[in-house]
Amino acid sequence: MDYEAFVKDQVASLKHTVGDGVAINALSGGVDSSVVTALGHRALGDRLKTVFVDSGLMREGEPEAVREVFADLGIPVTIVDARADFLSALKGLTDPEDKRNAITKTFYSTVFGKLVKETGAKFLLHGTILTDIEETVAGIKRQHNILSQVGIDPEEMYGYQVLEPLVTLRKDGVREVAAVLDLPLEITHRIPFPGPALAARIVGEVTGERLSTVRAATAVVEDELSGSGAFQYLAVLLEDKATGMREGKREFGQIIVVRSVESVDAREAAVTRVPWEVLERICRRVTGIPGVNRCLYDLTPKPPATIEYV
């Protein structure tokens, strides 16, 4: 594919579709949403309103860090505090699809419904890619950013049109577009991170306490594996607990699973052969997190597993 031509075509298409109107987009800092932000800004300038929705489900310090990166690119980003909205919507939910649906509804209706009214935007730019659609339509798992493909009319339901400039690309293609747009390497080569964020890495109910645990484990895993070259690496908090001991006393503690995979476009993935000494170090650090007394390494490829757990 000629990615230079792709960028020109998408910029022209966005200009034509939005016209003199205003568009809005949500930036997470991942390569998909970052590319959409850069395309939208190139096409619309200050008529694109870019927000970072702080759902409370992100990694430590992520909203501020992403805003700083894009400020350096000349693209202003507004952080929207929606932590209470998301935690309230997720309260008591344990089924993966129920959680994804709650996140989708909160994101598109509660949060963006309000933002659309405030900004007057009639268009939402979206970082949907081809793999998102395929996995949702096939029934593997409902991706949070899939709407029209599962019969949801966003204009009728939420009051705005959704534009998806990356919908024909897979992850490797999106990275090529990011390079054409001169996005920094920290974005172009950033490991994938799910739309539902850390909620996709908590099996069972999402609570503030459980988020703190998986957030701390995520920081350890990303610190240890950031130089590995793996396609994606993550920490997952299981719903089950395990008996252990700490300071000579019995402890019924949390279980963290570490996952690292090799892939090109996320359709298939092989498990990373992480050196034993690195796994041991990860285990020591993870089990140092309060309440965690087990650390496991997931050896399952995709398929039969998906990369994420929820």
PASEBA-1860 file (N, C-alpha, C; in nm, 3 decimals):
! residues 310
1> MDYEAFVK> 0.083/-0.121/0.000/0.000/0.000/0.000/0.087/0.125/0.000 ~ 0.041/0.227/-0.070/0.108/0.357/-0.071/0.052/0.438/0.047 ~ 0.126/0.441/0.157/0.075/0.505/0.278/0.075/0.658/0.268 ~ 0.163/0.714/0.187/0.159/0.858/0.162/0.027/0.896/0.097 ~ -0.013/0.816/-0.002/-0.140/0.841/-0.071/-0.257/0.819/0.023 ~ -0.245/0.719/0.111/-0.352/0.691/0.208/-0.376/0.814/0.296 ~ -0.268/0.874/0.344/-0.280/0.992/0.430/-0.348/1.106/0.354 ~ -0.305/1.132/0.233/-0.364/1.240/0.154/-0.514/1.215/0.131
9> DQVASLKH> -0.549/1.090/0.100/-0.690/1.056/0.075/-0.775/1.075/0.199 ~ -0.724/1.030/0.314/-0.803/1.041/0.437/-0.816/1.185/0.484 ~ -0.713/1.264/0.468/-0.720/1.406/0.503/-0.824/1.475/0.416 ~ -0.821/1.446/0.286/-0.918/1.506/0.194/-1.060/1.462/0.227 ~ -1.076/1.335/0.262/-1.208/1.282/0.295/-1.263/1.348/0.421 ~ -1.180/1.365/0.522/-1.224/1.429/0.646/-1.264/1.574/0.621 ~ -1.183/1.645/0.541/-1.217/1.783/0.508/-1.352/1.792/0.439 ~ -1.375/1.703/0.344/-1.500/1.704/0.267/-1.620/1.670/0.355
17> TVGDGVAI> -1.606/1.567/0.438/-1.719/1.519/0.519/-1.756/1.618/0.629 ~ -1.657/1.669/0.700/-1.683/1.759/0.811/-1.717/1.899/0.761 ~ -1.663/1.936/0.647/-1.692/2.068/0.591/-1.650/2.179/0.685 ~ -1.742/2.271/0.714/-1.712/2.381/0.805/-1.748/2.348/0.950 ~ -1.787/2.221/0.972/-1.832/2.181/1.104/-1.719/2.153/1.201 ~ -1.756/2.102/1.317/-1.661/2.070/1.424/-1.664/1.919/1.449 ~ -1.547/1.861/1.469/-1.536/1.720/1.502/-1.467/1.706/1.636 ~ -1.488/1.592/1.699/-1.426/1.564/1.828/-1.366/1.425/1.823
25> NALSGGVD> -1.261/1.402/1.897/-1.206/1.267/1.904/-1.145/1.242/2.041 ~ -1.144/1.115/2.078/-1.086/1.075/2.206/-0.949/1.016/2.181 ~ -0.851/1.069/2.249/-0.713/1.024/2.237/-0.676/0.942/2.359 ~ -0.625/0.821/2.336/-0.580/0.738/2.448/-0.428/0.735/2.457 ~ -0.361/0.773/2.346/-0.216/0.765/2.342/-0.168/0.642/2.269 ~ -0.259/0.547/2.242/-0.224/0.431/2.161/-0.204/0.472/2.016 ~ -0.144/0.384/1.937/-0.111/0.422/1.799/-0.235/0.449/1.716 ~ -0.345/0.375/1.736/-0.465/0.396/1.655/-0.525/0.534/1.680
33> SSVVTALG> -0.551/0.566/1.806/-0.612/0.695/1.836/-0.516/0.810/1.808 ~ -0.387/0.786/1.821/-0.288/0.891/1.792/-0.285/0.924/1.644 ~ -0.292/0.822/1.560/-0.292/0.844/1.416/-0.419/0.918/1.374 ~ -0.533/0.879/1.430/-0.658/0.948/1.399/-0.649/1.094/1.442 ~ -0.591/1.120/1.557/-0.575/1.258/1.604/-0.490/1.339/1.508 ~ -0.378/1.281/1.465/-0.288/1.352/1.373/-0.354/1.375/1.238 ~ -0.425/1.275/1.186/-0.497/1.291/1.059/-0.604/1.400/1.072 ~ -0.681/1.394/1.181/-0.787/1.491/1.202/-0.734/1.633/1.217
41> HRALGDRL> -0.623/1.646/1.288/-0.565/1.779/1.308/-0.512/1.834/1.176 ~ -0.451/1.747/1.095/-0.400/1.790/0.966/-0.515/1.836/0.875 ~ -0.629/1.768/0.886/-0.743/1.800/0.801/-0.823/1.920/0.851 ~ -0.839/1.930/0.982/-0.937/2.025/1.038/-0.876/2.135/1.124 ~ -0.752/2.120/1.165/-0.690/2.221/1.250/-0.764/2.234/1.382 ~ -0.793/2.357/1.423/-0.856/2.377/1.554/-1.004/2.343/1.556 ~ -1.058/2.298/1.443/-1.198/2.251/1.442/-1.208/2.105/1.486 ~ -1.093/2.045/1.515/-1.093/1.913/1.579/-1.068/1.935/1.728
49> KTVFVDSG> -1.161/1.892/1.810/-1.148/1.903/1.955/-1.104/1.767/2.009 ~ -0.981/1.760/2.057/-0.925/1.633/2.104/-0.930/1.627/2.256 ~ -0.986/1.518/2.307/-0.997/1.501/2.452/-0.933/1.369/2.494 ~ -0.883/1.368/2.613/-0.840/1.243/2.675/-0.940/1.215/2.787 ~ -1.016/1.108/2.771/-1.117/1.073/2.871/-1.049/0.994/2.983 ~ -1.036/1.056/3.099/-0.977/0.988/3.214/-1.086/0.904/3.279 ~ -1.086/0.776/3.243/-1.188/0.683/3.292/-1.154/0.625/3.428 ~ -1.032/0.653/3.476/-0.986/0.589/3.599/-0.934/0.449/3.574
57> LMREGEPE> -0.934/0.407/3.446/-0.894/0.271/3.410/-0.757/0.268/3.344 ~ -0.689/0.383/3.341/-0.563/0.393/3.268/-0.444/0.362/3.357 ~ -0.327/0.356/3.292/-0.203/0.335/3.366/-0.164/0.461/3.442 ~ -0.073/0.445/3.536/-0.035/0.555/3.623/0.021/0.673/3.544 ~ -0.036/0.792/3.565/0.015/0.913/3.501/-0.011/0.925/3.353 ~ -0.092/0.835/3.296/-0.109/0.832/3.151/-0.176/0.956/3.092 ~ -0.284/1.007/3.151/-0.347/1.124/3.089/-0.252/1.242/3.071 ~ -0.178/1.275/3.176/-0.087/1.389/3.170/0.028/1.364/3.072
65> AVREVFAD> 0.080/1.240/3.071/0.192/1.208/2.982/0.151/1.219/2.835 ~ 0.032/1.170/2.802/-0.016/1.178/2.664/-0.039/1.323/2.623 ~ -0.098/1.402/2.712/-0.122/1.542/2.681/0.009/1.614/2.650 ~ 0.114/1.585/2.726/0.243/1.650/2.705/0.303/1.614/2.570 ~ 0.292/1.485/2.531/0.346/1.442/2.402/0.279/1.519/2.288 ~ 0.148/1.533/2.294/0.077/1.600/2.186/0.090/1.752/2.192 ~ 0.114/1.805/2.309/0.143/1.949/2.318/0.270/1.980/2.241 ~ 0.368/1.890/2.250/0.494/1.907/2.176/0.472/1.900/2.026
73> LGIPVTIV> 0.364/1.834/1.982/0.330/1.824/1.840/0.240/1.938/1.795 ~ 0.206/2.028/1.888/0.120/2.140/1.855/-0.027/2.106/1.851 ~ -0.064/1.995/1.916/-0.204/1.952/1.918/-0.255/1.959/2.062 ~ -0.345/2.053/2.092/-0.395/2.065/2.229/-0.489/1.951/2.266 ~ -0.477/1.902/2.387/-0.560/1.792/2.436/-0.621/1.832/2.570 ~ -0.751/1.815/2.581/-0.822/1.846/2.706/-0.849/1.715/2.780 ~ -0.813/1.710/2.907/-0.840/1.592/2.989/-0.978/1.606/3.052 ~ -1.061/1.505/3.032/-1.197/1.504/3.086/-1.204/1.401/3.199
81> DARADFLS> -1.238/1.446/3.318/-1.244/1.357/3.434/-1.378/1.283/3.436 ~ -1.375/1.155/3.400/-1.497/1.074/3.398/-1.481/0.950/3.486 ~ -1.391/0.958/3.583/-1.361/0.841/3.667/-1.484/0.792/3.742 ~ -1.559/0.881/3.799/-1.676/0.841/3.877/-1.781/0.776/3.787 ~ -1.796/0.828/3.665/-1.895/0.771/3.571/-1.864/0.626/3.539 ~ -1.737/0.596/3.509/-1.701/0.461/3.468/-1.706/0.362/3.585 ~ -1.654/0.401/3.699/-1.657/0.310/3.814/-1.800/0.281/3.857 ~ -1.886/0.380/3.850/-2.027/0.360/3.883/-2.092/0.263/3.785
89> ALKGLTDP> -2.062/0.278/3.656/-2.121/0.192/3.553/-2.073/0.048/3.566 ~ -1.951/0.028/3.615/-1.892/-0.106/3.625/-1.923/-0.176/3.758 ~ -1.980/-0.104/3.851/-2.003/-0.159/3.985/-2.091/-0.285/3.978 ~ -2.043/-0.392/4.038/-2.119/-0.516/4.048/-2.115/-0.604/3.925 ~ -2.052/-0.560/3.817/-2.049/-0.638/3.694/-1.929/-0.733/3.692 ~ -1.952/-0.856/3.652/-1.843/-0.954/3.642/-1.833/-1.019/3.504 ~ -1.942/-1.023/3.431/-1.941/-1.083/3.297/-1.863/-0.993/3.201 ~ -1.770/-1.050/3.122/-1.689/-0.968/3.032/-1.770/-0.884/2.935
97> EDKRNAIT> -1.875/-0.941/2.877/-1.954/-0.864/2.781/-2.034/-0.754/2.850 ~ -2.083/-0.783/2.970/-2.154/-0.679/3.045/-2.062/-0.562/3.075 ~ -1.938/-0.592/3.110/-1.842/-0.485/3.140/-1.810/-0.403/3.015 ~ -1.787/-0.472/2.903/-1.758/-0.401/2.779/-1.876/-0.314/2.736 ~ -1.997/-0.368/2.749/-2.116/-0.291/2.712/-2.132/-0.168/2.802 ~ -2.102/-0.184/2.931/-2.113/-0.070/3.024/-2.013/0.039/2.989 ~ -1.892/-0.003/2.951/-1.789/0.094/2.911/-1.831/0.165/2.783 ~ -1.882/0.088/2.687/-1.927/0.145/2.560/-2.036/0.249/2.584
105> KTFYSTVF> -2.137/0.212/2.662/-2.250/0.303/2.688/-2.202/0.428/2.761 ~ -2.118/0.411/2.861/-2.069/0.525/2.937/-1.987/0.619/2.849 ~ -1.901/0.559/2.768/-1.813/0.638/2.681/-1.893/0.717/2.578 ~ -1.980/0.648/2.505/-2.046/0.711/2.391/-2.168/0.794/2.430 ~ -2.240/0.751/2.532/-2.363/0.821/2.568/-2.340/0.922/2.679 ~ -2.294/0.875/2.794/-2.280/0.964/2.909/-2.172/1.070/2.888 ~ -2.049/1.025/2.852/-1.937/1.119/2.842/-1.942/1.199/2.712 ~ -1.949/1.127/2.599/-1.945/1.198/2.472/-2.076/1.270/2.441
113> GKLVKETG> -2.187/1.219/2.491/-2.312/1.291/2.473/-2.303/1.431/2.529 ~ -2.240/1.444/2.646/-2.222/1.574/2.709/-2.121/1.660/2.632 ~ -2.011/1.599/2.589/-1.908/1.674/2.518/-1.958/1.725/2.383 ~ -2.039/1.644/2.316/-2.094/1.686/2.187/-2.180/1.811/2.205 ~ -2.261/1.812/2.309/-2.346/1.929/2.335/-2.261/2.052/2.366 ~ -2.154/2.031/2.442/-2.069/2.144/2.482/-1.990/2.202/2.365 ~ -1.945/2.115/2.273/-1.859/2.161/2.163/-1.936/2.190/2.035 ~ -2.058/2.137/2.025/-2.133/2.152/1.900/-2.086/2.058/1.791
121> AKFLLHGT> -2.003/1.960/1.827/-1.950/1.866/1.727/-2.061/1.776/1.673 ~ -2.053/1.749/1.544/-2.148/1.658/1.481/-2.080/1.530/1.432 ~ -1.948/1.525/1.452/-1.871/1.410/1.405/-1.775/1.364/1.514 ~ -1.764/1.234/1.529/-1.666/1.174/1.619/-1.567/1.096/1.535 ~ -1.439/1.132/1.543/-1.334/1.058/1.473/-1.294/0.939/1.559 ~ -1.285/0.824/1.495/-1.269/0.700/1.568/-1.154/0.617/1.514 ~ -1.077/0.554/1.603/-0.961/0.475/1.563/-0.990/0.328/1.539 ~ -1.109/0.294/1.494/-1.144/0.156/1.464/-1.053/0.101/1.354
129> ILTDIEET> -1.000/-0.021/1.374/-0.922/-0.087/1.269/-0.990/-0.217/1.230 ~ -0.942/-0.278/1.123/-1.008/-0.394/1.065/-1.016/-0.511/1.163 ~ -0.912/-0.532/1.243/-0.913/-0.643/1.339/-1.023/-0.627/1.443 ~ -1.051/-0.503/1.484/-1.160/-0.478/1.579/-1.292/-0.529/1.524 ~ -1.317/-0.497/1.398/-1.443/-0.537/1.336/-1.450/-0.688/1.322 ~ -1.343/-0.749/1.275/-1.343/-0.894/1.252/-1.370/-0.971/1.380 ~ -1.306/-0.933/1.490/-1.324/-1.007/1.615/-1.464/-0.988/1.671 ~ -1.521/-0.868/1.652/-1.656/-0.844/1.702/-1.760/-0.919/1.620
137> VAGIKRQH> -1.751/-0.906/1.488/-1.848/-0.970/1.399/-1.842/-1.122/1.411 ~ -1.721/-1.175/1.433/-1.705/-1.320/1.447/-1.752/-1.371/1.583 ~ -1.783/-1.278/1.674/-1.831/-1.319/1.806/-1.722/-1.359/1.902 ~ -1.595/-1.328/1.866/-1.484/-1.363/1.955/-1.490/-1.279/2.082 ~ -1.501/-1.147/2.065/-1.527/-1.056/2.176/-1.570/-0.923/2.121 ~ -1.659/-0.857/2.192/-1.713/-0.728/2.150/-1.609/-0.621/2.179 ~ -1.556/-0.559/2.072/-1.466/-0.447/2.090/-1.548/-0.323/2.125 ~ -1.499/-0.243/2.219/-1.577/-0.131/2.269/-1.606/-0.026/2.163
145> NILSQVGI> -1.523/-0.022/2.056/-1.537/0.084/1.957/-1.617/0.042/1.834 ~ -1.687/-0.070/1.841/-1.767/-0.116/1.728/-1.912/-0.076/1.751 ~ -1.967/-0.002/1.655/-2.103/0.048/1.669/-2.190/0.005/1.551 ~ -2.173/0.069/1.435/-2.259/0.039/1.321/-2.249/-0.106/1.278 ~ -2.132/-0.167/1.300/-2.113/-0.306/1.258/-2.197/-0.404/1.339 ~ -2.248/-0.361/1.454/-2.335/-0.449/1.533/-2.475/-0.389/1.546 ~ -2.508/-0.299/1.452/-2.644/-0.249/1.444/-2.674/-0.125/1.526 ~ -2.570/-0.058/1.580/-2.592/0.065/1.656/-2.574/0.184/1.562
153> DPEEMYGY> -2.677/0.266/1.550/-2.669/0.388/1.470/-2.629/0.502/1.563 ~ -2.500/0.544/1.561/-2.455/0.646/1.657/-2.525/0.780/1.642 ~ -2.563/0.814/1.518/-2.630/0.943/1.499/-2.768/0.940/1.564 ~ -2.839/0.829/1.548/-2.971/0.816/1.608/-2.964/0.804/1.760 ~ -2.867/0.726/1.808/-2.859/0.697/1.951/-2.786/0.805/2.030 ~ -2.679/0.860/1.972/-2.595/0.953/2.048/-2.594/1.095/1.994 ~ -2.641/1.116/1.870/-2.649/1.251/1.817/-2.530/1.296/1.735 ~ -2.445/1.202/1.693/-2.331/1.240/1.609/-2.295/1.126/1.515
161> QVLEPLVT> -2.224/1.160/1.406/-2.176/1.060/1.312/-2.036/1.015/1.352 ~ -2.006/0.889/1.328/-1.874/0.836/1.357/-1.797/0.819/1.226 ~ -1.676/0.876/1.221/-1.589/0.864/1.104/-1.471/0.775/1.141 ~ -1.439/0.677/1.056/-1.338/0.576/1.088/-1.233/0.568/0.977 ~ -1.138/0.658/0.977/-1.040/0.664/0.867/-0.943/0.545/0.861 ~ -0.932/0.465/0.968/-0.835/0.355/0.969/-0.900/0.219/0.952 ~ -1.027/0.218/0.914/-1.106/0.095/0.919/-1.059/-0.012/0.820 ~ -0.979/0.025/0.721/-0.928/-0.074/0.625/-0.791/-0.129/0.664
169> LRKDGVRE> -0.734/-0.081/0.773/-0.598/-0.117/0.811/-0.593/-0.213/0.930 ~ -0.483/-0.288/0.937/-0.452/-0.363/1.058/-0.341/-0.288/1.133 ~ -0.300/-0.344/1.247/-0.207/-0.270/1.333/-0.076/-0.234/1.262 ~ -0.022/-0.325/1.182/0.104/-0.295/1.115/0.087/-0.181/1.015 ~ -0.029/-0.175/0.949/-0.056/-0.066/0.856/-0.070/0.067/0.928 ~ -0.133/0.065/1.045/-0.149/0.188/1.123/-0.012/0.242/1.164 ~ 0.080/0.154/1.198/0.215/0.199/1.235/0.285/0.265/1.115 ~ 0.260/0.212/0.995/0.317/0.273/0.875/0.262/0.414/0.854
177> VAAVLDLP> 0.134/0.432/0.877/0.073/0.564/0.864/0.130/0.659/0.970 ~ 0.150/0.608/1.091/0.208/0.691/1.198/0.345/0.742/1.157 ~ 0.423/0.658/1.090/0.556/0.701/1.043/0.544/0.809/0.937 ~ 0.448/0.796/0.846/0.426/0.898/0.742/0.390/1.031/0.806 ~ 0.313/1.025/0.914/0.269/1.147/0.983/0.376/1.204/1.075 ~ 0.494/1.138/1.079/0.607/1.183/1.162/0.574/1.184/1.311 ~ 0.491/1.090/1.354/0.465/1.078/1.497/0.590/1.021/1.565 ~ 0.615/1.058/1.690/0.736/1.011/1.757/0.736/0.859/1.776
185> LEITHRIP> 0.855/0.802/1.787/0.869/0.657/1.799/0.797/0.604/1.922 ~ 0.789/0.684/2.028/0.723/0.636/2.149/0.574/0.608/2.124 ~ 0.519/0.666/2.018/0.381/0.638/1.979/0.377/0.532/1.870 ~ 0.460/0.550/1.767/0.462/0.458/1.654/0.485/0.314/1.697 ~ 0.574/0.295/1.794/0.609/0.160/1.840/0.551/0.126/1.977 ~ 0.453/0.202/2.018/0.391/0.173/2.148/0.317/0.041/2.143 ~ 0.326/-0.037/2.249/0.256/-0.165/2.251/0.105/-0.141/2.255 ~ 0.028/-0.230/2.196/-0.118/-0.214/2.199/-0.171/-0.210/2.342
193> FPGPALAA> -0.276/-0.130/2.359/-0.341/-0.119/2.489/-0.491/-0.116/2.462 ~ -0.570/-0.198/2.530/-0.712/-0.212/2.495/-0.794/-0.088/2.524 ~ -0.899/-0.068/2.444/-0.990/0.044/2.466/-1.050/0.046/2.606 ~ -1.095/-0.069/2.658/-1.147/-0.072/2.795/-1.038/-0.058/2.900 ~ -0.912/-0.044/2.853/-0.797/-0.020/2.939/-0.781/-0.132/3.043 ~ -0.750/-0.095/3.168/-0.721/-0.198/3.269/-0.844/-0.279/3.307 ~ -0.963/-0.234/3.268/-1.083/-0.314/3.292/-1.078/-0.444/3.212 ~ -1.002/-0.443/3.100/-0.985/-0.563/3.020/-0.884/-0.658/3.080
201> RIVGEVTG> -0.821/-0.616/3.190/-0.718/-0.698/3.254/-0.754/-0.731/3.398 ~ -0.883/-0.717/3.428/-0.935/-0.759/3.558/-1.045/-0.859/3.533 ~ -1.023/-0.983/3.575/-1.127/-1.085/3.563/-1.219/-1.069/3.684 ~ -1.348/-1.047/3.659/-1.440/-1.021/3.767/-1.470/-0.873/3.780 ~ -1.518/-0.833/3.897/-1.562/-0.695/3.917/-1.445/-0.597/3.916 ~ -1.468/-0.482/3.856/-1.369/-0.374/3.854/-1.398/-0.279/3.969 ~ -1.304/-0.269/4.062/-1.318/-0.177/4.175/-1.193/-0.090/4.183 ~ -1.199/0.015/4.261/-1.084/0.101/4.278/-0.964/0.026/4.333
209> ERLSTVRA> -0.988/-0.062/4.430/-0.879/-0.139/4.491/-0.816/-0.236/4.392 ~ -0.900/-0.305/4.315/-0.848/-0.402/4.218/-0.774/-0.330/4.105 ~ -0.822/-0.211/4.068/-0.751/-0.132/3.968/-0.612/-0.093/4.018 ~ -0.601/-0.056/4.143/-0.471/-0.019/4.198/-0.374/-0.137/4.191 ~ -0.425/-0.257/4.217/-0.340/-0.376/4.214/-0.289/-0.404/4.073 ~ -0.380/-0.407/3.975/-0.338/-0.439/3.839/-0.256/-0.324/3.779 ~ -0.280/-0.202/3.822/-0.202/-0.088/3.774/-0.056/-0.101/3.821 ~ -0.039/-0.142/3.946/0.097/-0.160/3.999/0.167/-0.275/3.929
217> ATAVVEDE> 0.096/-0.384/3.903/0.154/-0.500/3.834/0.189/-0.464/3.690 ~ 0.105/-0.384/3.626/0.130/-0.339/3.489/0.259/-0.259/3.482 ~ 0.281/-0.172/3.580/0.403/-0.091/3.583/0.527/-0.179/3.591 ~ 0.519/-0.286/3.671/0.632/-0.379/3.684/0.659/-0.449/3.552 ~ 0.555/-0.505/3.491/0.571/-0.582/3.367/0.623/-0.493/3.255 ~ 0.569/-0.372/3.242/0.614/-0.283/3.135/0.758/-0.237/3.159 ~ 0.796/-0.218/3.283/0.933/-0.179/3.315/1.031/-0.291/3.278 ~ 0.994/-0.414/3.309/1.084/-0.527/3.287/1.091/-0.570/3.140
225> LSGSGAFQ> 0.983/-0.554/3.065/0.977/-0.607/2.929/0.981/-0.501/2.820 ~ 0.997/-0.374/2.859/0.994/-0.266/2.760/1.103/-0.278/2.655 ~ 1.214/-0.342/2.689/1.323/-0.358/2.592/1.326/-0.492/2.524 ~ 1.221/-0.571/2.542/1.220/-0.707/2.489/1.190/-0.716/2.341 ~ 1.126/-0.612/2.287/1.088/-0.618/2.147/0.960/-0.694/2.121 ~ 0.894/-0.740/2.226/0.770/-0.815/2.211/0.659/-0.726/2.156 ~ 0.563/-0.786/2.091/0.450/-0.712/2.034/0.363/-0.651/2.144 ~ 0.338/-0.729/2.250/0.252/-0.682/2.359/0.285/-0.759/2.487
233> YLAVLLED> 0.281/-0.688/2.599/0.303/-0.753/2.729/0.212/-0.684/2.830 ~ 0.164/-0.762/2.926/0.061/-0.711/3.016/0.053/-0.793/3.144 ~ -0.020/-0.737/3.240/-0.050/-0.807/3.365/-0.201/-0.818/3.379 ~ -0.247/-0.931/3.429/-0.390/-0.957/3.446/-0.415/-0.996/3.591 ~ -0.522/-0.944/3.650/-0.563/-0.980/3.785/-0.678/-1.079/3.776 ~ -0.658/-1.199/3.831/-0.762/-1.302/3.826/-0.865/-1.280/3.937 ~ -0.979/-1.343/3.919/-1.086/-1.333/4.019/-1.060/-1.425/4.137 ~ -0.997/-1.540/4.110/-0.966/-1.636/4.216/-0.858/-1.583/4.309
241> KATGMREG> -0.848/-1.645/4.425/-0.740/-1.614/4.518/-0.666/-1.743/4.553 ~ -0.550/-1.728/4.615/-0.468/-1.843/4.649/-0.411/-1.828/4.789 ~ -0.394/-1.941/4.856/-0.333/-1.940/4.989/-0.183/-1.920/4.976 ~ -0.129/-1.834/5.060/0.014/-1.811/5.062/0.058/-1.776/5.203 ~ 0.179/-1.725/5.213/0.228/-1.684/5.345/0.313/-1.559/5.330 ~ 0.304/-1.475/5.431/0.383/-1.353/5.433/0.419/-1.322/5.577 ~ 0.548/-1.306/5.600/0.600/-1.280/5.734/0.552/-1.385/5.833 ~ 0.554/-1.511/5.788/0.521/-1.622/5.874/0.373/-1.643/5.901
249> KREFGQII> 0.289/-1.565/5.833/0.145/-1.577/5.856/0.074/-1.616/5.727 ~ -0.037/-1.688/5.743/-0.117/-1.730/5.629/-0.180/-1.608/5.561 ~ -0.182/-1.612/5.428/-0.241/-1.503/5.351/-0.323/-1.562/5.236 ~ -0.446/-1.515/5.220/-0.531/-1.554/5.109/-0.524/-1.441/5.008 ~ -0.434/-1.456/4.908/-0.396/-1.342/4.827/-0.441/-1.344/4.682 ~ -0.415/-1.232/4.614/-0.450/-1.214/4.474/-0.351/-1.287/4.383 ~ -0.398/-1.317/4.260/-0.316/-1.386/4.160/-0.300/-1.296/4.039 ~ -0.176/-1.270/4.001/-0.145/-1.192/3.881/-0.089/-1.286/3.774
257> VVRSVESV> -0.141/-1.273/3.653/-0.088/-1.346/3.538/-0.011/-1.248/3.449 ~ 0.108/-1.287/3.410/0.189/-1.207/3.319/0.179/-1.269/3.180 ~ 0.160/-1.184/3.079/0.146/-1.232/2.942/0.234/-1.148/2.850 ~ 0.308/-1.215/2.759/0.388/-1.145/2.660/0.382/-1.225/2.531 ~ 0.354/-1.156/2.419/0.334/-1.228/2.292/0.406/-1.159/2.177 ~ 0.431/-1.240/2.073/0.490/-1.192/1.948/0.382/-1.196/1.841 ~ 0.367/-1.088/1.764/0.267/-1.085/1.659/0.299/-0.971/1.562 ~ 0.228/-0.971/1.449/0.241/-0.862/1.352/0.116/-0.775/1.354
265> DAREAAVT> -0.001/-0.841/1.350/-0.126/-0.767/1.339/-0.231/-0.809/1.442 ~ -0.192/-0.889/1.541/-0.277/-0.932/1.652/-0.379/-1.039/1.614 ~ -0.381/-1.083/1.488/-0.473/-1.191/1.452/-0.426/-1.325/1.508 ~ -0.295/-1.344/1.509/-0.234/-1.461/1.570/-0.118/-1.412/1.656 ~ -0.085/-1.489/1.758/0.025/-1.447/1.846/0.093/-1.569/1.906 ~ 0.225/-1.563/1.914/0.304/-1.667/1.979/0.357/-1.613/2.110 ~ 0.380/-1.701/2.204/0.426/-1.658/2.336/0.575/-1.622/2.333 ~ 0.609/-1.512/2.396/0.748/-1.469/2.407/0.827/-1.563/2.498
273> RVPWEVLE> 0.945/-1.602/2.454/1.032/-1.686/2.538/1.116/-1.594/2.627 ~ 1.052/-1.546/2.732/1.118/-1.453/2.824/1.224/-1.527/2.905 ~ 1.346/-1.473/2.916/1.451/-1.539/2.995/1.404/-1.567/3.138 ~ 1.447/-1.681/3.188/1.402/-1.724/3.320/1.434/-1.622/3.428 ~ 1.553/-1.561/3.422/1.592/-1.466/3.526/1.501/-1.343/3.524 ~ 1.451/-1.306/3.406/1.359/-1.192/3.397/1.225/-1.228/3.459 ~ 1.176/-1.349/3.430/1.050/-1.394/3.489/1.061/-1.400/3.641 ~ 1.174/-1.448/3.690/1.193/-1.455/3.835/1.191/-1.314/3.897
281> RICRRVTG> 1.254/-1.220/3.829/1.257/-1.083/3.880/1.118/-1.021/3.879 ~ 1.043/-1.046/3.771/0.905/-0.997/3.763/0.824/-1.056/3.878 ~ 0.840/-1.185/3.902/0.765/-1.252/4.008/0.795/-1.191/4.144 ~ 0.922/-1.167/4.172/0.959/-1.108/4.301/0.894/-0.971/4.317 ~ 0.897/-0.892/4.213/0.843/-0.756/4.222/0.689/-0.757/4.232 ~ 0.626/-0.843/4.153/0.480/-0.849/4.154/0.427/-0.899/4.287 ~ 0.492/-1.001/4.343/0.446/-1.052/4.472/0.484/-0.960/4.587 ~ 0.554/-0.852/4.557/0.580/-0.749/4.656/0.467/-0.647/4.663
289> IPGVNRCL> 0.374/-0.655/4.569/0.257/-0.567/4.570/0.164/-0.614/4.682 ~ 0.118/-0.525/4.768/0.031/-0.566/4.879/-0.089/-0.649/4.831 ~ -0.106/-0.765/4.896/-0.220/-0.850/4.867/-0.198/-0.950/4.756 ~ -0.084/-0.947/4.687/-0.057/-1.040/4.578/0.044/-1.144/4.625 ~ 0.008/-1.273/4.615/0.104/-1.376/4.656/0.129/-1.484/4.550 ~ 0.073/-1.468/4.430/0.101/-1.560/4.319/0.126/-1.481/4.192 ~ 0.224/-1.525/4.114/0.254/-1.464/3.984/0.275/-1.577/3.885 ~ 0.194/-1.581/3.780/0.197/-1.687/3.680/0.236/-1.631/3.544
297> YDLTPKPP> 0.296/-1.715/3.457/0.327/-1.674/3.321/0.241/-1.755/3.225 ~ 0.168/-1.686/3.138/0.073/-1.748/3.045/0.147/-1.797/2.920 ~ 0.139/-1.928/2.894/0.208/-1.988/2.780/0.116/-2.014/2.661 ~ -0.006/-1.958/2.662/-0.104/-1.991/2.561/-0.094/-1.898/2.440 ~ -0.079/-1.954/2.318/-0.077/-1.870/2.199/-0.217/-1.827/2.159 ~ -0.225/-1.738/2.061/-0.353/-1.699/2.000/-0.357/-1.752/1.858 ~ -0.456/-1.835/1.820/-0.549/-1.905/1.907/-0.480/-2.019/1.981 ~ -0.544/-2.081/2.081/-0.685/-2.072/2.117/-0.721/-1.953/2.207
305> ATIEYV> -0.623/-1.889/2.271/-0.653/-1.775/2.358/-0.659/-1.648/2.276 ~ -0.726/-1.546/2.329/-0.707/-1.411/2.278/-0.591/-1.349/2.356 ~ -0.542/-1.236/2.310/-0.429/-1.174/2.381/-0.474/-1.120/2.515 ~ -0.584/-1.044/2.515/-0.640/-0.994/2.640/-0.727/-1.100/2.706 ~ -0.760/-1.081/2.833/-0.838/-1.179/2.907/-0.987/-1.150/2.908 ~ -1.024/-1.022/2.898/-1.165/-0.985/2.912/-1.210/-0.912/2.786
END
